[in-house]
Amino acid sequence: MSRITDALNHLANQLWSFAPGSRTPVDLQQIQLVAHRGAHGATPAGQLIENTLAAFDLCLELGIWGIELDVQPTQDGDLLVHHDPHCGRLFNRPDLVLSDTSSEQIRQAIPEIPRLAEVIERYAGKLHLMIEIKTSWRQYPDLPQQVEALLKDWQPMQDYHLLSLVPDHLEGFKHTPASAFVDVAEFNSREIIKENLALGHGAVAGSFALLSTAQIHALRQAGRRTGTGMVEKRAIASREIHRGVDWIFSDSVVSLLRD
């Protein structure tokens, strides 16, 4: 999230802590909690970087249900797990643009960035994989086939879902059932829900503060699953469970579990 969005989300976590359902006790180990880009930031294992094996390993140790991770193609067609199009924010290497650089060059410069193949081999079947597709199959026609080949031994919905902020990015995955597609809303919940229903995708995720209870109920009536984030406080997790949300996404799973 951007700094402004992060600040607004933090404020919403404070304000919504008094909403109906927020005082109902909830066992976070019993819900489908998704660590957004892994367990990163300040952790018992030290300061961990998002979307790294260390951040995902900690999720296993903590018994978290699932992880969200981002996929970016390199110049030579490899798939790396990294949120941004370049490596400036996390590794102070803005000169390394993934789409303009080979996988080997990036991995030599920044070995912390894992390949999607590594992540699937290491965690599939142990953590539920919420794989966000950051680029369009229209620009990278081979991308859907590459991802689906890596996931061929695992069951959609049971072991993984595919996410995108752009619903059309998921339409290129012809061998994955639409029920495994999650359309992610930012400040455009109404538009995303409309596209989701039209395309027949299986789920919608968005901000707990912006995805209304009426929208969640309507999606459930339409047979859709829902997820909300970014939850920082146990009271918010309680509220979301009370509202019937299926998945809770959090950027701060370590502190949330301690809350």
C-alpha positions as CSV (number, residue, x, y, z in Angstrom):
1,M,0.0,0.0,0.0
2,S,1.1,3.6,-0.5
3,R,1.8,5.7,2.6
4,I,-1.5,7.6,2.2
5,T,-3.5,4.4,1.8
6,D,-1.6,2.8,4.7
7,A,-2.4,5.7,6.9
8,L,-6.1,5.6,6.0
9,N,-6.2,1.9,6.6
10,H,-4.6,2.3,10.1
11,L,-7.2,5.0,10.9
12,A,-10.0,2.7,9.8
13,N,-8.7,-0.1,12.0
14,Q,-9.0,2.3,15.0
15,L,-12.4,3.6,14.1
16,W,-14.0,0.3,13.1
17,S,-12.9,-1.4,16.3
18,F,-16.1,-0.2,17.9
19,A,-18.4,-1.5,15.1
20,P,-21.0,-4.2,15.7
21,G,-19.4,-7.7,16.0
22,S,-16.0,-6.3,17.0
23,R,-16.3,-7.5,20.6
24,T,-17.1,-11.1,19.8
25,P,-14.2,-13.3,20.8
26,V,-12.4,-15.0,17.8
27,D,-9.6,-17.5,17.6
28,L,-7.4,-16.4,14.8
29,Q,-5.9,-19.8,14.4
30,Q,-9.3,-21.1,13.5
31,I,-10.0,-18.6,10.7
32,Q,-8.6,-18.4,7.1
33,L,-6.1,-15.7,7.8
34,V,-3.9,-14.7,4.8
35,A,-0.6,-13.0,5.4
36,H,-0.3,-10.3,2.7
37,R,3.1,-10.8,1.2
38,G,4.0,-13.0,4.1
39,A,4.9,-12.2,7.7
40,H,7.1,-9.1,7.1
41,G,8.3,-6.1,9.0
42,A,9.2,-6.4,12.7
43,T,8.9,-10.1,13.7
44,P,10.4,-12.5,16.4
45,A,12.8,-13.6,13.6
46,G,14.0,-10.0,13.1
47,Q,13.1,-7.5,10.4
48,L,11.8,-9.5,7.4
49,I,11.2,-8.3,3.9
50,E,7.9,-8.9,2.2
51,N,7.5,-11.6,-0.5
52,T,10.7,-13.5,0.6
53,L,11.1,-17.1,1.7
54,A,11.9,-15.9,5.2
55,A,8.6,-14.1,5.4
56,F,6.7,-17.1,4.2
57,D,8.6,-19.5,6.4
58,L,7.5,-17.6,9.4
59,C,3.9,-18.0,8.3
60,L,4.4,-21.8,8.5
61,E,5.9,-21.5,12.0
62,L,3.0,-19.3,13.2
63,G,0.4,-21.7,11.8
64,I,-1.2,-19.1,9.5
65,W,-3.6,-20.5,6.9
66,G,-2.4,-18.8,3.8
67,I,-0.1,-16.3,2.1
68,E,-0.7,-13.7,-0.6
69,L,2.2,-13.2,-3.1
70,D,2.8,-11.2,-6.2
71,V,4.0,-12.5,-9.6
72,Q,6.1,-10.4,-12.0
73,P,7.6,-11.7,-15.3
74,T,11.3,-11.0,-16.1
75,Q,12.7,-10.0,-19.5
76,D,13.5,-13.7,-20.3
77,G,10.1,-14.9,-19.2
78,D,10.8,-16.3,-15.7
79,L,8.3,-15.6,-13.0
80,L,9.6,-13.9,-9.8
81,V,7.7,-13.2,-6.6
82,H,7.9,-9.4,-6.2
83,H,5.3,-6.7,-5.8
84,D,6.8,-3.7,-7.6
85,P,7.8,-3.5,-11.2
86,H,11.4,-2.5,-10.1
87,C,13.5,-3.3,-7.0
88,G,13.9,0.3,-5.7
89,R,11.5,0.4,-2.7
90,L,12.7,-2.8,-1.0
91,F,16.3,-3.2,-2.2
92,N,17.4,0.3,-3.2
93,R,17.9,-0.9,-6.8
94,P,15.4,1.1,-8.9
95,D,17.7,0.4,-11.9
96,L,16.6,-3.2,-11.8
97,V,13.3,-3.3,-13.7
98,L,12.0,-6.8,-13.8
99,S,10.5,-6.7,-17.3
100,D,13.8,-5.3,-18.6
101,T,16.2,-7.6,-16.8
102,S,16.9,-11.3,-16.9
103,S,16.0,-13.5,-14.0
104,E,19.7,-14.5,-13.5
105,Q,20.7,-10.8,-13.3
106,I,18.1,-10.1,-10.7
107,R,18.8,-13.2,-8.7
108,Q,22.5,-12.5,-8.7
109,A,22.0,-8.9,-7.5
110,I,19.1,-9.7,-5.1
111,P,19.0,-13.4,-4.1
112,E,16.2,-12.7,-1.6
113,I,13.7,-12.4,-4.5
114,P,12.3,-15.9,-5.0
115,R,11.1,-17.6,-8.2
116,L,7.4,-18.6,-8.3
117,A,8.5,-22.2,-8.9
118,E,10.4,-22.1,-5.6
119,V,7.5,-20.8,-3.6
120,I,5.1,-23.3,-5.0
121,E,7.4,-26.2,-4.4
122,R,8.2,-25.1,-0.9
123,Y,4.7,-24.1,0.4
124,A,1.9,-25.6,-1.8
125,G,-0.2,-27.9,0.3
126,K,1.2,-26.4,3.5
127,L,0.0,-22.8,3.1
128,H,-3.0,-21.7,0.9
129,L,-1.5,-19.7,-2.0
130,M,-3.2,-16.5,-3.0
131,I,-1.3,-15.7,-6.1
132,E,-1.7,-12.1,-7.4
133,I,-1.3,-11.7,-11.1
134,K,0.2,-8.2,-11.7
135,T,0.5,-8.2,-15.5
136,S,-1.9,-8.9,-18.4
137,W,-1.8,-12.1,-20.4
138,R,-2.5,-9.9,-23.4
139,Q,1.0,-8.4,-22.9
140,Y,2.6,-11.7,-21.8
141,P,0.6,-14.5,-23.7
142,D,2.7,-17.3,-22.1
143,L,2.1,-16.2,-18.5
144,P,-1.1,-18.2,-17.9
145,Q,0.3,-21.4,-19.2
146,Q,3.5,-21.0,-17.1
147,V,1.6,-20.4,-13.9
148,E,-0.9,-23.2,-14.6
149,A,2.0,-25.6,-15.4
150,L,3.6,-24.8,-12.0
151,L,0.3,-25.5,-10.2
152,K,-0.6,-28.6,-12.1
153,D,-0.2,-30.9,-9.1
154,W,-2.4,-28.7,-6.9
155,Q,-6.2,-28.2,-6.7
156,P,-7.7,-24.8,-7.4
157,M,-9.8,-23.5,-4.5
158,Q,-8.5,-26.1,-2.2
159,D,-4.8,-25.2,-2.5
160,Y,-4.7,-21.9,-4.3
161,H,-6.6,-19.0,-5.8
162,L,-5.5,-16.5,-8.4
163,L,-6.1,-12.8,-7.7
164,S,-5.9,-9.6,-9.7
165,L,-6.8,-5.9,-9.4
166,V,-7.9,-6.2,-13.0
167,P,-10.4,-9.0,-13.6
168,D,-9.4,-9.3,-17.2
169,H,-5.9,-10.4,-16.2
170,L,-7.4,-13.7,-15.0
171,E,-9.4,-14.4,-18.2
172,G,-6.3,-15.8,-19.9
173,F,-6.1,-18.7,-17.5
174,K,-8.2,-21.1,-19.6
175,H,-7.4,-24.3,-17.6
176,T,-8.2,-22.8,-14.2
177,P,-11.9,-22.7,-13.1
178,A,-13.3,-19.2,-12.8
179,S,-14.4,-20.2,-9.2
180,A,-10.7,-19.9,-8.3
181,F,-10.4,-16.3,-9.4
182,V,-10.5,-13.5,-6.9
183,D,-11.2,-9.9,-8.1
184,V,-9.6,-7.4,-5.9
185,A,-11.2,-4.0,-5.3
186,E,-9.5,-0.8,-4.1
187,F,-11.7,2.3,-4.2
188,N,-13.9,0.7,-6.9
189,S,-15.9,-2.0,-5.1
190,R,-19.1,-1.4,-7.1
191,E,-17.3,-1.6,-10.5
192,I,-15.3,-4.7,-9.5
193,I,-18.4,-6.5,-8.2
194,K,-20.2,-5.8,-11.4
195,E,-17.3,-7.2,-13.5
196,N,-17.1,-10.2,-11.1
197,L,-20.7,-11.1,-11.6
198,A,-20.5,-10.6,-15.4
199,L,-17.4,-12.8,-15.7
200,G,-18.5,-15.5,-13.3
201,H,-15.4,-15.2,-11.1
202,G,-15.6,-17.0,-7.8
203,A,-14.7,-14.3,-5.2
204,V,-14.2,-10.6,-4.4
205,A,-11.7,-9.1,-2.0
206,G,-11.4,-5.5,-0.8
207,S,-11.0,-3.1,2.1
208,F,-13.0,-4.0,5.2
209,A,-13.9,-0.3,5.4
210,L,-15.1,0.0,1.8
211,L,-16.7,-3.4,1.1
212,S,-20.2,-2.9,2.7
213,T,-22.1,-5.5,4.6
214,A,-24.9,-5.3,2.0
215,Q,-22.4,-6.0,-0.7
216,I,-20.9,-9.0,1.2
217,H,-24.4,-10.4,1.7
218,A,-25.3,-9.9,-2.0
219,L,-22.1,-11.6,-3.1
220,R,-22.9,-14.6,-0.8
221,Q,-26.4,-14.8,-2.3
222,A,-24.7,-14.9,-5.7
223,G,-22.5,-17.8,-4.6
224,R,-19.3,-15.7,-4.3
225,R,-16.7,-15.9,-1.5
226,T,-15.3,-12.7,0.0
227,G,-12.1,-11.5,1.6
228,T,-11.3,-8.3,3.4
229,G,-8.1,-6.5,4.5
230,M,-5.9,-5.0,5.7
231,V,-6.8,-6.1,9.2
232,E,-4.5,-4.9,12.0
233,K,-6.6,-5.5,15.1
234,R,-8.4,-8.6,16.5
235,A,-11.5,-6.5,16.9
236,I,-11.6,-5.9,13.2
237,A,-11.1,-9.6,12.5
238,S,-14.0,-10.3,14.8
239,R,-16.2,-7.8,13.0
240,E,-15.3,-9.4,9.6
241,I,-16.1,-12.9,10.8
242,H,-19.4,-11.5,12.2
243,R,-20.1,-10.1,8.7
244,G,-19.6,-13.5,7.1
245,V,-16.3,-12.8,5.3
246,D,-14.4,-15.9,4.3
247,W,-10.8,-14.7,4.3
248,I,-9.0,-12.1,6.5
249,F,-6.0,-10.4,4.8
250,S,-3.4,-8.7,7.0
251,D,-0.1,-6.9,6.4
252,S,0.7,-7.3,10.1
253,V,0.0,-10.9,11.1
254,V,2.6,-11.1,13.8
255,S,1.1,-8.2,15.8
256,L,-2.4,-9.3,15.0
257,L,-1.8,-12.7,16.6
258,R,-0.4,-11.0,19.7
259,D,-3.3,-8.5,19.9
